[in-house]
């Protein structure tokens, strides 16, 4: 599985909540979380959601959902090139994230090594 940030366009304001976001991405992958700007309604032009998906293709689809008795099309587009390395959130083992400070200091002298940490 890979972690992928997707944007949801066309979400009606009356349906703007995490449960609705989960419904929209159900066929694309497993909902992991919505970014804080989307959850807090700081911006209302699109919703940004992190999903876990086994699909190797870039997510680009339209889901039709019912909101207040009418059908609404929500366009789901994967962001790519912005948040590389987000796959780390897919691991449940938290021991990997507890790396000692000594591990971080190993490559401080060599700038080439520090770029790859």
C-alpha positions, 0 to 999 in steps of 0.5 A: 500500500502507498499513502496518497494525498487526494483532493476532493472537489465539489463537496457541498458545504452542508456535507463538509465533515470527516464522515462524508470525506470517508464515504467519498474515498471509500472506493479509492482506498482506506481513509487515514485522515483529513488535513487540519485545514479541511477538517477546520474549514479553513479553506472551502475550495477543496478537501485534502485527505490522506488515504492508503491505497494499493492502486499503483496508478495516480488516483483520478476519479469522480464519485457520485454521492447523494446529499440532501436528496440530490446526486452530487459529483465529487472529483477525487484527484491525487496530489503527486510531487508535493508530499513524497515520503508520506508512506511512513504513516501507513506503519502501525509500529511506532518503534521506528519513529522513536529513533535515538538522537545518536542516530540523527547525529551520525551523518552531521559531518558529511553533507551528502549523508545528511541529505539522505536522512 
